[in-house]
Amino acid sequence: MKRGVIVVAAIVALIAVLALWMVVGMTRTGFSTHGDATMMEKRIARMMRGMAVPAELKNARNPMPMSPMVLPNARAHFADHCAVCHGNDGKGNTPIGENLFPKAPDMTLEATQSLTDGELFAIIENGVRLTGMPGWGDGTAASGKGSWELVHFIRHLPNLTREEIEEMERLNPKPPAEWARIQAEEAFLSGGDPPPPPAGGHQH
Ligand code: HEC
């Protein structure tokens, strides 16, 4: 009995020392969001993602029928709210998406496409705690409609065309300097003044 207690105490102490060693090691190099998340952090993110999905949505199918306006609506919505992290093509190759922790995933891949419609919907509406994924739903029918349209769009991501991406690029939020440049260019093309030189570059 006594030996058992000593063994358990020794194991607990060993785990504590190892955990401390890991944390001290990581803080020495700077606890950064560069590089890939550890196994444990990925597990926690997965757990949080699972918890974002209420039981009744786990196996739900998209109740919104596909119509000609669904994908154009969702493309505009995605370009405006989601592309800053996920990229217009959903691959997450953006300065923000690549440096989040965990990173914004490549949603064209099986890992995302194998989620059910209900899971995708719940993740969009509720967000994923302890990750960079915000919750977008406000419980209204309008937000639900927008999120089900986005589920159709996420299913379409692996087949997104060059033309669709170009259309989304025009809808992405732009800083005022970029708008001014576009307007000057358009004025120039329609016979107005030549465009001014591009605004000073930003390092980030
Ligand atoms: C601020 C950055 C950010 C924005 C903006 C954002 N997301 Fe995310 N999203 C993330 C991150 C990070 C994850 C990964 C979370 C994780 O590891 O569980 C994620 C995960 C997801 C997932 C789950 C994919 C998977 O395989 O786990 C879906 C679906 C999703 N986002 C859709 C959207 C939609 C739709 C929008 C816009 C309405 C959006 N996101 C806006 C950062 C963002």
Residues whose N, C-alpha, C, O or C-beta is under 5 A from the ligand:
A	BS01	HEC	A45 R49 H81 C82 C85 L100 P102 K103 A104 P105 A111 T112 L120 I123 I124 V128 T131 G132 M133 P134 W136 L150
